[in-house]
Amino acid sequence: MVRIPAILDCACLIGMERVGLLDLLPQLLDPIFAPPAVVGEFGSLPEWLTEQAPLDLGMVAALNLIVEQGEAEAIALAYEMKHRLILDDLKAREAAQRLGIAITGTVGLLLKAKQAGLIPALRPVLALLDENRFRISSALKAEALVLAGE
């Protein structure tokens, strides 16, 4: 399986940690970066995660007018490094898409994990995320389950 370079936002880290699947990330992504605000919000720096600050603080400030600090830094860093951005927040995704950044969400990563045989089924993981207050729309759940063949 080919792992792709990526920038993480905090939602993915928190969600995967809550369901005990944080170690899936380095099996799907490599190298993995997160900006300082994301690392600070998450509260730790796993060995496979590299903290990297974005260089364009003007872009971060502009993005910060519409999204939170961690998302603004992650979007700016993904734009600078030309890496895929792992991001779930709708407003932040829209801002990133306007900049031409490739985006995958937490559910998309879980779908890739299922397709790669890293998890046996998607449905129980989505249920566990739901139990742990990780918000996923019904439409996204339904679409992901269809794509997973569940």
Buried (B, 14 or more C-beta within 10 A) or exposed (E): EEBBBBBBBBBBBBBBBBBEBBEBBBBBBEBBBBBBBBBBBBEEEBEBBEEBBBEEEEBBEEBBEEBBBBBBBBBBBBBBBEBBBBBBBEEBBEBBBEEEBEBBBBBBBBBBBBBBEBBEEBEEBBEBBEEEEBEBEEEBBEEBBEBBEE
